[in-house]
Amino acid sequence: MAIAHFAVGAMATALLLALVAPRLLRSPTVLVVGGIWGMLPDVHWVLPAGSALVRSFHMTAWANVFWFHHYLDGADPGDSPAFAAGLVVLLVVVLAFCELLTRTGTAPTAASPVESGHE
């Protein structure tokens, strides 16, 4: 199900940003782009032409570059609504966790030498 790929993409983006660039985590646009990135190998379902090439890519391990897309397809070959719902719930939990990290200041930040007082 597409929502499962979107949830994993947004979740992975949030976790990566929480570790690398917590300030970007405040942008919902970045999280949505991460979710869309996770769904890109499924674009063959809506392409009017050229879908055979995209579909052949979708079946390879290279699709994992798009937030583990191929692994997810293998983990849930029947497109179970329960599996997708579980990932959406996990997304909500991860977003709450990332929000907590960034609001409490426990997320790692890359401070400049001037900001950290180590000039």
Buried (B, 14 or more C-beta within 10 A) or exposed (E): BEBBBBBBBBBBBBBBBBEEBBEBBEEEEBBBBBBBBBBBBBBBEEEEEEBEEBBEBBEEEEBBEBBBBBEBBEEBEEEEEEBBBBBBEEBEEBBEEBBEBBEEEEBEEEEEEEEEEEE
